[in-house]
Amino acid sequence: MTASLELPSVSFDLSPELEAHEPPEARGKTRADVRMLVSRTGTGEVSHHRFGDLPDLLLPGDLLVVNNSGTLPAAIRLDGELTVHFSTAMPEGGWLVELRSGHGAATVPFDGGVAGQRLSLPGGALLTLTGRFSQQLWRARLSTAVIPYLLGHGAPVRYSYVPVQWPIEAYQTAFAVIPGSAEMPSAARPFTPKIVTRLVSRGIAVAPITLHTGVSSLEGGEYPYPESYDVPAATARLVNLTRHYGGRVIAVGTTVVRALESAALGQCAADAPSCQPPPPGAAARADLPQVRAAAGWTAHVVTPQTGVAAVDGLLTGLHEPRSTHLWMLAAFAGADLLESCYQAAADGGYRWHEFGDVHLLLP
């Protein structure tokens, strides 16, 4: 049913002038030196800020939930013009991979490949394509352990709007501790130790989940695929207690929303650890959905039709006109406010993509 949904209308052209081609550090700035568009669903207000304003825009008692997944050097260049992007570990043990052709960052999806084909990778590894998963993704198996192999032979995934190869450290957030994402959970990139200190000093808590993100280069409107996630019991308890006592849960990134909503719905893979009930005392208000400790693979896609049950606000990057992330943003803001936000961002010269500006959606 969700696969047939139309994406919200966001009418703007993403010109090169609106793309962030490099991190702020390349211009002598800090990670926090990005702009932040703020929208409020209660009033329809849209305002312009710097990311450093975040502690003053949140309230004591609010909870920020962050993704602690670390970014892998997930791109492997083969001989010739073929590159493999390792996207997502699957429950049965294989990986989803994307084949791309071209040089450097100027690659495009590769239409070739057949089931059973074996590709020779650097370092003597062998990648076997076992079957199509989607229009652009293959199921595949590597002849050695994937994560150690990528750490030794890979480079960060990048696209044509980033002309220079930046080191993997440029693609890690302040919260990254568990390697596993093909692309950076970039909503958290502007956070610095100084800003985290200001948040905590103001009475704003921070709690982690893990969701390993796959590649973002899917065709416009292509249905999102399952991703592995883990919502710890301590984080589930903090989410429930925060909302019970009147605080707001603000997700740092769409990945956090997907994880928390999945945990609230009890979505776990059949062969993964089962969802656990909330700890005693964590659930007190019957009108609030409860987030449970959960781990596994989630196929849940947040849309205006599903709604958002476990999260009150969202800090996220700016997404492309045909990105399926817009389904989730419309669930928070509604189509009209979302259209106003993106028009304001485009008119204001905000920068898109992982090194760009951010958008804070508040109730």
N, C-alpha and C positions, 0 to 999 in steps of 0.2 A: 504493500500500500504506500509506504513512504517513498519508494522508488519512483512513483508517478507524480510526486509533488512538484509543482513549479517553484523555481527559485524566486525569492522576493525581487521585485524590480528595483535595481539600483542603477540609475542611468547616469553614467559618466564614462569617459574614456581614460583608461589608465596609461597616460603618456609617459615617456621616459623621464620627464621632469618630475613626475610624482613617485618615482621609484628611488629607494635608498640604495645607492650603489656601493656603499662602504659603511662600516660602523662609525659611530661618532668619534671614537678614539683616533681614527685616521685623520681627523681634523683638529687634533689636540684637545678634544673634549672628553668628558667622562661618559660612561654608559647611561647615566641618568639625564644627560643633556638631550632629551627628546621632548617633543610636544605631546600633550595629552588632551584629547577631546573628551569632554564630559557631558553625558546626556542623562536626564532624569525622567523616568517613565511617568512619575506622578504628576509632573507639571508640563512635560514636553520641552523643558528648557535645554538648550545646547550652549555650552560655554567652552572657552579655550584656556588651557593651563599649561604649565610645565610639569614634567613627571615629579619633580621635587616637591610639588604641592600635595602629593598623595596623602601624606600623614594628616594634613589639615582638612582634607576632604572626607576622610573617614571619621568614625566616632569611637570613643572609648567603649569597649565591649564588642566591637566588630571582630570578625575572624577572617583572616586571609588564608585561603587554602592554596598551596603551591604544588607544582609537579617537580619531584626530585629526580626525574629521569635525566641521565646524562646523554649527550649527543655522541653518536658513533661516527668515526670516519667511514661512512657507509658507501662511498663511491669507489669502485674498482675499475681502473682503466685496463682494457685488454689490448693486445696487439691490433693495430689498424685503427678503425674509427668507432669501435664499440666500447661502451661503458655499462657496467652493471651497478644499479643502485639497489642495495639490500634494504628492503622496506620493513618487514614485519615478521617476527617469529610466530609460527603457528602452533596450535595445541598438539598436533600430531608429530611435531619435531622438525618439519621443513620450514622454509622461509618463503615469503612473497618477495619477488624481485622484479625490477623494471629494467628492461633493456633500452638503451638510448644510443643513438648514433651521432657522430659529429666530433669536433675537436673542442677541448677545454670546456668552458661553461656553455658554449653555443651548441648544445645538444638538443635533439628532438626525439620523441618516442620512436623506437625501432619496430617496424611492422613484421620483421622476420622472426625466425625461430620456429622449431617444431618440437612436439613432445618427444622426449627421449634424447634430444640433442645434448651433447656434452661440450662445454666450453672450458678451454684451458685458461686458468687465471695465473697471475704472477705468483711466484713462490712454489709452483708445482701443484697448486690446488685444482680440483676439478669440480665444475658446477654442472649438475644435470637438471635440465628442464623437464618436469614431470607432467605438466599440463597447464592449460590456461586457467587463470582464476577470474580475470576480468579483461576488459578491452586492452589494458596496458600492463597488467600484472601477470606474472607467471608463478606457479608453484615450482619450487626448486629445492635441491639438496646439495650441500657442499660436502666435499670429501673430508673436511676437517671441521673443528669447532668454529662457528662463525665469528663470534665476538672476538676471541683472541686473534683470529686471522685478520679481521678488519683493523684491529688496533695495530697490527704489524704492517699492513699493506695498503690500507685505505686512505682516502682523503675526504674532507667534508663534502656533502652534496651541495652543489651550487648551480645556479641557473644564469642565463645570459645577462641578467640585470646586475650581476656582481662580476665585473671583468677580472678582478684580481683574486688569486687564491689566498684566503686568510687561514691562519693556523686553526687547529681544532679548538684551541682555547677561546677564540673569538665566538665560537658557537656553543659555549657552555654558559649556563646561568649560575647565579650565586647559590642556587639550591641543588645543583646537580651532584648526585652522589652515586647513582646506580646507572651504569651505562646501558643503553638499550634503544635510544631513539634514532631513527634515520635522519630526522631533521629536528632542529632545536625547538623545544617548547618556548617560543620566542617572546610570549607575553611577559615573561619574568626577566628578560634580558636587562631592562633598565635598572633593576634593583642593585643597590650597592650596600656594603655593610653599614655605611652611614645612614642610609634611608631606613634599613631594617631596624637599626638602633632607635631612630626617631619614632618609628611605628610602635615598637614595643614600649618605649618610654611613655607614649601617649595612651597606653592601655589597649593596644590593638594586638591580638594574638596571631601567631602564624603556625600552621600545621601542614604536614605533607601528605600527599598521595603519590602513587607512581602510575603513570600511564606512558608506555613507550609509543611514540608517534611514528607513523610511517611516512612515505613520501607524499608530498602535496601536489604532485604534478599530474593528477588525474584529469581526465576530460571534464569540461564543465558539466555539472549535473550528474556525474557518475556517482553511483551509490557508494557511500563510505564502507570500508571493510572492517572486520573485527580487529581489535587491538587488545593487548594484554594490559591488565591494570591491577592495582592493589590498593585498597582503602584500609589502613590499619585500624585496629580497634580504638586506639587512643584518638585518632582523628575523627572517627565516627562519633565517639563520645563528645568531643569538643564541638562538633557541628550541632549535635542535638541539644547540648546544654546552652550553646550560644543562642540558638533560636528560641529555646524555652524561656530564657531570661531577657528576651527582647533585643538581642544583638542581631547583626546582619552577617550572613555568610557571603563573602566576596570571593569568587573563583578567579584565580590568576591563570587565565588561559581556557580555551575551549576544551582542552584535554581534561582539565579538572572538572568542568561541568559534566562531561561524559562519564567520568569515573564516579562522581558523587550521585548522579542520577541513576546510574546502573546499580550502585550499592543500595540506593533507596528502593529500587524496584526488585532487588534480589537477583540481578542477572549474573549468573556464573555459568561457565562452560560445564558440561556434564562430567568431564574428566579432570576438572580443576578443583581446588579446595572449595568446600561448600560455603555459602554465605552464613554468617553467624548472626544470631539475634543481638540486639543492642545490649550492653551491659546493664545490670540492675541499677535502676535510678536514673538512667540516661534519658528515658522516655517518660515524659510526664504529661504533655499536652496532646490530647487525642486528635486535635485538628491539624497537627504538624506531621507530615510524613517523616519517618525515622530512617536515618542512614545507618546501615549495618556494615560491620566489618566484612569485607568481601574481597576475593581475588579470583582471577580467571581471565577469560577473553570476553569482551563485551561487543555485541553487535548493535547496541542501542544507539539510535540517531535522534537527537533532540530537534524537534520541529515545533512550529506554532500549534500543531494538532496534539502533540504529546504534552506540551507545556513543560514548565520547569517546577519541580516540586521541592528540591533540597537546597537550592541556591537562590540568594536574593540579588546579587549583583555580579558583574563580570568585568574584569580587566583583560583586554585582548588587543591584538594588532588590528591593522586595517586589511580587509580581505578583498580579493579580486571580485569583479562584478558577477562572475558565474561560479564562485566558490560555494560549496555546500555548507560551509560554516555560516552562511547567511541565513540558513534555516534556523540555526540556533540563536543567532542575534535577533531575528524576528520574533522568536519565542519570548525574549526578554523585552524588546522595545516596541514590537508591533511594526508593521510594514511602513506606516507613514512616518513615524519618528526615525526609523532606520534610514529611510530615504533622505530625510532632512539632515541626519548626521553625516551621511556620505557626501551629500552635496556640499555641506559646510566644510568637510575635510578637503574635498577636491578644490573648492574655491579658495580655501585658506592655504593651499600649498603643502598640506601634510604629506609625509613620505610613507610609502607602502613597504611591505615585506619585512623580513626578519631583523633588519638593521634600522627599521623605520620608527615611526611614531605609534602611539597607542590610543586606545579608546576605552574609557571607563564608563560602564553602564550602571547607573544606580537606580534604586527604586524611586 
